Amino acid sequence: MASGVPRRREGGVSAIIHNLGREMERRGHQVTYVFQEDLVDPVVISPRFIELIFSLRLGRHIALNRSKFSIVNIHAPVGFSYGLRRRWNRSKNYPPYVMTLHGLEERRVHVMSREVKKGRAWHFAWKNRLWHRWYIQPRFNWSIRTADGAHAYSRDVWNLLQLKYDLDTDRTAYIANGVEERFFVHREYRKDRPIRLLYAGSWLDQRGIFYLREALQELTVKLPGMTMTFAGCGVPEQTIAQFFGAELARKIIVRPVVPSENMPELYLEHDVFLFPSLVEGLPSVILEAMASGMPVITTETCGMPDIVEHGQNGMLIAPADAKAIEIAVLRLGDSGELRERLGRAARETMRSYTWERSASQLEGLYQRVLQKEANVQE
């Protein structure tokens, strides 16, 4: 299992790989992990090209060690180098390649092209779009087109793999992430205090933060005691405070880094998880928050509707809509009973999203790919 991200398990891709790998090992398989620092030194290589260099070295690394692996699972877009190498050298017994795709670059272009026209995107001007078209998108394209099988975290990605990239259903799988048992903490649903909102994740324009700022300007008037915490954003507190301005900063709490082991406690300290992202795959933080018994407000796009059922175990709102954020928060802020009902339903939903189930489904995809490979060789 390989990805061009750091090895640390603070969340995101690395945590997903470690959790799936652990379950694969429990099922009797041997797993080798390859992360960014195993093949490149981020201090030496420019961040702009580190993923490309990692891809090229990963392709060579697998080729040199191909006898050790039955199958390789590489997270896009770093699989293109090995995929092309395998395609050009069919006679050299390179192991089959399964690609994992988190989200759609096509959707990113669609959404952020519109956001930049509104002045709500930091890095999607014409130079960035050209860079994306000629450097980023081709690596994703070739990661997908050279794959023997593909794994997606959301149904919209799974569908596009079939409709645009012509990957048959026996070569693709929609497999939702699991959630660790430690997130199923006991929650007391407090109705005697102002509502405490939580956002956890990277500080990115694509996460709907401009609309969140607009909504909070109204909400701080209508819910005077409300607070909003931004956790694990990876940027200095001052950056977030400046974005929201002095008036809103009084309602904002920033925790730039939260260790993985402290995440259950973080969820427990808050009442509602607010994640108005415009472009995603299936964020692990949503699953974790739901497992903790939190009602979730998130957007009806990407992988979120696969998990969240509006009015049943959470609230889905239109993307890029500050008024929708405001209305959803007001509904939950005004009703402790609704928060408890949605939170308890969210926790029950998450009971079936285990890493054991995810690994079993992924194992099934591996077996189908290996069987097709065996049939070809015959």
PyMOL commands that set and color helices and strands:
alter all, ss='L'
color gray80, all
select helices_A, chain A and resi 12-26+36-39+50-64+66-68+80-88+90-92+105-117+126-145+155-163+169-171+181-183+205-207+209-222+237-249+260-268+284-291+304-307+322-334+336-350+355-377
alter helices_A, ss='H'
color red, helices_A
select strands_A, chain A and resi 72-75+97-101+149-152+172-174+196-200+227-231+252-255+272-275+296-299+315-317
alter strands_A, ss='S'
color yellow, strands_A
deselect
rebuild
show_as cartoon
